[in-house]
Structure formats: C-alpha cells, structure tokens
Amino acid sequence: MQPWKKDRIEIGILGLGVVGSGTVDLLQKNCAEIEQKIGIPLHIKRIAVRDLEKPRAVKVDRALLTNNAYEVIDDPDIDIVCELIGGVDPAKEFVLRALHNGKQVVTANKEMIAKEGQPLMEAASHANLDFQFEGSVAGGIPIIQPMKNALAGNQIEEVMGIINGTTNYILTKMTREHADFDAVLAEAQAHGYAEVDPTNDIEGYDAQYKIAILSSIAFTSRINVNDVYVEGITHIAKADIAYAEELGYIIKLVGIGRRMEGNRVQVRVHPTLLPKSHPLASTHDVYNAVLVRGYSVGDVMFYGRGAGSGPTGSAVVGDIMDVCRNLRFGSTGRVSCTCFEHKTVVPMDDVCTRHYLRMDVQDKPGVLARIAYELGENAISIETVVQRATFGDQAEIVWITHEAPNANVRRAKERIAQLPVVISVANWLRVE
Ligand SMILES: NC(=O)c1ccc[n+]([C@@H]2O[C@H](COP(=O)([O-])OP(=O)(O)OC[C@H]3O[C@@H](n4cnc5c(N)ncnc54)[C@H](OP(=O)(O)O)[C@@H]3O)[C@@H](O)[C@H]2O)c1
C-alpha cells in the first residue's frame, strides 16, 4: 500500500445513539490532541441515523445527518466507516459493503462479531483492510488490542471476566441490600442501568457474545457462540447470596474461557461463587473486569467501565486512531484475524467444577445421610455442608462439593429431587 496522500482522513458514522454520540463527542472535544497524536486531521463527513428529527445527546451540524446509510458506505471520500447501529441486520450487510468499497471499518457490535465475525474478517483480510472492534467487549476497557498486540507472544491459558455491567449492578445491590432479584431489576430499569427488555443481559446472552469473542482471540480458534454454555442470573435468590457470603464467597456472573489438553477448550457463562479473595471478586456495581492468564506474563487484570457513551466512545476513538496511523503509513490489515486453529468446546456436562447446591428438606434424622449417599453414588465428594432449620418441620441444606463433572451433579440432582424427604433442590451453582 502507498503512504497516505490526502491532507485529512474522512470518517463516516452509522448510528448516533449511545455509542455514536460518545464517539462524536470525543472526536469533537479532543480533536486537537487526537490530530497531534495521529499526525493528520480527522473529519466527520457524514452520520447515518434512522430518524432525522430525533434530539441528539451531542451537538452536531444537522447537515451531516442522513437517513440513508448508503450515503455513508458508498461515499468515495470516506476512508473509515464506524458501524454503531448494533444487531446483525442490517449492520452486517452495511459492513460487508463498506469493506467491498475499500473502507476501513471500526465497530462496537458484539452480536455481529460473535455471530458473523468470520465472513467479515475474511473480507477485511483479503482486501488488506483494518477491521477493528475494541468497543465490542467490556466497553471502555482495552482488552482486544492488548490481547492481539502486547500479550500476543503468550499462549493464553485462561480468560475470565465480569463482562456485563447490568447483571453486576443487580448482583452487587442484592448482596449489599439483601434484596430480591425482581425488586433490584425494577430499580435498575428505573435508573437506566437495565433495558426495558433486559433479557439479553439477565439471561447472560450479552456476556455469551463477549466471552465467545475473547476466547476466539485467546485460543486462536473461532468459537461458535452456540457452543458457549450460558446461564443467566434470574434464579439467584437472596438466600444464595447470604449463604455464599457466610461461606466466604460472592456471587458474580462470570464468563470463563479455559484452555484444556488435547485441542479442547471450555467456554461458558454462568453465575459463579467466587472466593472473596479472587481478583475479580471486588468488581462491583456497573464495573467490568477481565483477568487474562498468559503462559509467560502470568495474571493480568483489566478493570473499568464496561458500557456507556463515554467509555465505549473512548474504545471506538482508540480504534479509529489506530486505523488512521495504519492508513498514514500504508499498513492497514496489519493485524488481521488470529483464528488459525480449530479447537473443540467441551460440552458443559464434561466440565469439572466445584458446585453449590441448596435444598429444602424435611427436618428429620437421616436426611443428610440420604442425600450424601446420592452424591457419593455419583462420585461427588463433599467439601462443606450447612444445615439450618427454616420453619415448621423444614430445613435448608447447602452443600459445597469438591470438583466433579457437571453431568454427575445433574444426575445426582435429579435423584435427590425425587427423594421423599426432599421438598426441592432450590438452586445449583458453580464454585471457582
Ligand atoms: N450502549 C453501550 O453502552 C454499548 C457498549 C458497548 C457496545 N455497544 C454496542 O454498540 C452498538 C450501538 O449501541 P448503542 O447503545 O449506541 O445503540 P443505540 O443507542 O440504540 O443507537 C443505535 C443507533 O443506530 C441508528 N440506526 C439504527 N438502524 C439504522 C439504520 N438502518 N440506518 C442508520 N442508522 C440506524 C439509530 O438511529 P436513531 O437514533 O435515529 O434511532 C441510533 O442512532 C451496538 O452494537 C451495541 O451492542 C453498546
């Protein structure tokens, strides 16, 4: 590629919502410093939105706005297209067309990357174009660029993170205020920390996209998002949080990618009891954190705001600046897709973890032994057990087990639920 000849770099933006506004705001407010750092002026040429009349969180010249995305994608003057619309349709088609038109692309779209990343990265790679997506995981926290650059020499053993701010906010509030899930969710919605339709967050799908992306980079193998085990936080009761606390743990929704022997990996998202001493355990409220364990570097921790206009805008602008430097020196497409191996995601049944089980039982002699027998029959050994009378002739028993395959616990749980002395197996969670 030839070094850059134009006197400025033209940017086109698709979407002026939460992230689009944060991006434009930062590009405008810090424009002098940004230009100094990249050595060339940047100019926003066009911004596509759906509704031209909608009030905007950022001051923009209305003449820049269009409700026709193709006026951005097909504009021959535009060098970088930022896709900040979200979802797969029509974002994927817009990005493919922008790449086809020879544009560099920056996006924050986790769903599109997790589900359709491969064809997009291949298209960028074939054309030696940059395709950057730092904002797609953990908002303002730099994690993708560090894994692809500064940590690239390491074989990554594990990537583990609290990567959804909404669920972390809910679990933090439940822990601090001994409150129920439904009450805290309603409050989070009232404060704008949770969407009107919170499904993507509370059922774990948002974290599922993100851990699929992080694991693909960590393990140099494309992780199919459908192979990632996902369990949300809707079944967490304040009783679970109280027992966890009493036993020295805190419950967090954690995404885990772990390298295993023989070209296999674990990739999963579920509520997890973390020991209070765990590096991720002190990540509270809407904050995110990602822990990366590299062969040579050891543990590296990234912490910050995982969403929002300013933080995600910061990640998008960082990507834009990186692309500008590549454009200036004729080196776009330098760091392309790193998925050159094929690794198999182990089914959750075969994953070995420690387990937490909470049960409502009849409060009478021999119950504990009867349940312990079923656990033993499934090769599950017990680490801790707590029994407490609740009301009438009922009691609650909480078990923490040693490591056992998930399949064994599932089988034992089914058997235990059928015992006449057991009223219900109220919850089953994993312990790190
Ligand atoms: N929000 C966050 O904190 C956050 C954090 C990390 C990553 N992300 C990702 O960033 C992306 C954007 O999220 P967001 O929260 O900024 O979404 P948003 O607030 O809903 O904004 C989406 C924008 O896209 C525009 N748009 C939708 N369809 C369009 C079309 N066909 N043509 C042109 N414009 C169109 C909308 O226009 P109108 O304004 O006219 O409706 C709106 O401005 C998503 O992929 C999301 O996953 C978001």
Ligand as a Chemical Component Dictionary entry (heavy atoms), coordinates in Angstrom:
data_LIG
# 
_chem_comp.id                   LIG 
_chem_comp.type                 NON-POLYMER 
_chem_comp.pdbx_formal_charge   0 
_chem_comp.three_letter_code    LIG 
# 
loop_
_chem_comp_atom.comp_id 
_chem_comp_atom.atom_id 
_chem_comp_atom.alt_atom_id 
_chem_comp_atom.type_symbol 
_chem_comp_atom.charge 
_chem_comp_atom.model_Cartn_x 
_chem_comp_atom.model_Cartn_y 
_chem_comp_atom.model_Cartn_z 
_chem_comp_atom.pdbx_ordinal 
LIG N1  N1  N 0  -24.629 1.135  24.811 1  
LIG C1  C1  C 0  -23.482 0.686  25.276 2  
LIG O1  O1  O 0  -23.084 1.005  26.402 3  
LIG C2  C2  C 0  -22.636 -0.213 24.434 4  
LIG C3  C3  C 0  -21.415 -0.691 24.952 5  
LIG C4  C4  C 0  -20.607 -1.499 24.148 6  
LIG C5  C5  C 0  -21.018 -1.832 22.868 7  
LIG N2  N2  N 1  -22.235 -1.371 22.414 8  
LIG C6  C6  C 0  -22.616 -1.726 21.057 9  
LIG O2  O2  O 0  -22.616 -0.546 20.262 10 
LIG C7  C7  C 0  -23.603 -0.636 19.240 11 
LIG C8  C8  C 0  -24.531 0.564  19.344 12 
LIG O3  O3  O 0  -25.187 0.547  20.593 13 
LIG P1  P1  P 0  -25.964 1.817  21.157 14 
LIG O4  O4  O 0  -26.226 1.527  22.593 15 
LIG O5  O5  O -1 -25.266 3.053  20.779 16 
LIG O6  O6  O 0  -27.338 1.697  20.348 17 
LIG P2  P2  P 0  -28.476 2.819  20.178 18 
LIG O7  O7  O 0  -28.358 3.816  21.278 19 
LIG O8  O8  O 0  -29.742 2.085  20.012 20 
LIG O9  O9  O 0  -28.091 3.531  18.808 21 
LIG C9  C9  C 0  -28.244 2.929  17.569 22 
LIG C10 C10 C 0  -28.153 3.982  16.502 23 
LIG O10 O10 O 0  -28.232 3.371  15.220 24 
LIG C11 C11 C 0  -29.140 4.103  14.414 25 
LIG N3  N3  N 0  -29.699 3.196  13.425 26 
LIG C12 C12 C 0  -30.426 2.076  13.628 27 
LIG N4  N4  N 0  -30.736 1.485  12.457 28 
LIG C13 C13 C 0  -30.197 2.252  11.495 29 
LIG C14 C14 C 0  -30.171 2.174  10.082 30 
LIG N5  N5  N 0  -30.759 1.178  9.422  31 
LIG N6  N6  N 0  -29.516 3.142  9.402  32 
LIG C15 C15 C 0  -28.913 4.159  10.060 33 
LIG N7  N7  N 0  -28.902 4.276  11.396 34 
LIG C16 C16 C 0  -29.540 3.339  12.105 35 
LIG C17 C17 C 0  -30.172 4.674  15.360 36 
LIG O11 O11 O 0  -30.769 5.804  14.777 37 
LIG P3  P3  P 0  -31.847 6.705  15.554 38 
LIG O12 O12 O 0  -31.081 7.356  16.678 39 
LIG O13 O13 O 0  -32.313 7.683  14.568 40 
LIG O14 O14 O 0  -32.896 5.761  16.061 41 
LIG C18 C18 C 0  -29.256 5.036  16.558 42 
LIG O15 O15 O 0  -28.720 6.320  16.395 43 
LIG C19 C19 C 0  -24.295 -1.976 19.475 44 
LIG O16 O16 O 0  -23.696 -2.942 18.651 45 
LIG C20 C20 C 0  -24.013 -2.293 20.925 46 
LIG O17 O17 O 0  -24.004 -3.668 21.201 47 
LIG C21 C21 C 0  -23.041 -0.578 23.159 48 
# 
loop_
_chem_comp_bond.comp_id 
_chem_comp_bond.atom_id_1 
_chem_comp_bond.atom_id_2 
_chem_comp_bond.value_order 
_chem_comp_bond.pdbx_ordinal 
LIG N1  C1  SING 1  
LIG C1  O1  DOUB 2  
LIG C1  C2  SING 3  
LIG C2  C3  SING 4  
LIG C2  C21 DOUB 5  
LIG C3  C4  DOUB 6  
LIG C4  C5  SING 7  
LIG C5  N2  DOUB 8  
LIG N2  C6  SING 9  
LIG N2  C21 SING 10 
LIG C6  O2  SING 11 
LIG C6  C20 SING 12 
LIG O2  C7  SING 13 
LIG C7  C8  SING 14 
LIG C7  C19 SING 15 
LIG C8  O3  SING 16 
LIG O3  P1  SING 17 
LIG P1  O4  DOUB 18 
LIG P1  O5  SING 19 
LIG P1  O6  SING 20 
LIG O6  P2  SING 21 
LIG P2  O7  DOUB 22 
LIG P2  O8  SING 23 
LIG P2  O9  SING 24 
LIG O9  C9  SING 25 
LIG C9  C10 SING 26 
LIG C10 O10 SING 27 
LIG C10 C18 SING 28 
LIG O10 C11 SING 29 
LIG C11 N3  SING 30 
LIG C11 C17 SING 31 
LIG N3  C12 SING 32 
LIG N3  C16 SING 33 
LIG C12 N4  DOUB 34 
LIG N4  C13 SING 35 
LIG C13 C14 SING 36 
LIG C13 C16 DOUB 37 
LIG C14 N5  SING 38 
LIG C14 N6  DOUB 39 
LIG N6  C15 SING 40 
LIG C15 N7  DOUB 41 
LIG N7  C16 SING 42 
LIG C17 O11 SING 43 
LIG C17 C18 SING 44 
LIG O11 P3  SING 45 
LIG P3  O12 DOUB 46 
LIG P3  O13 SING 47 
LIG P3  O14 SING 48 
LIG C18 O15 SING 49 
LIG C19 O16 SING 50 
LIG C19 C20 SING 51 
LIG C20 O17 SING 52 
# 
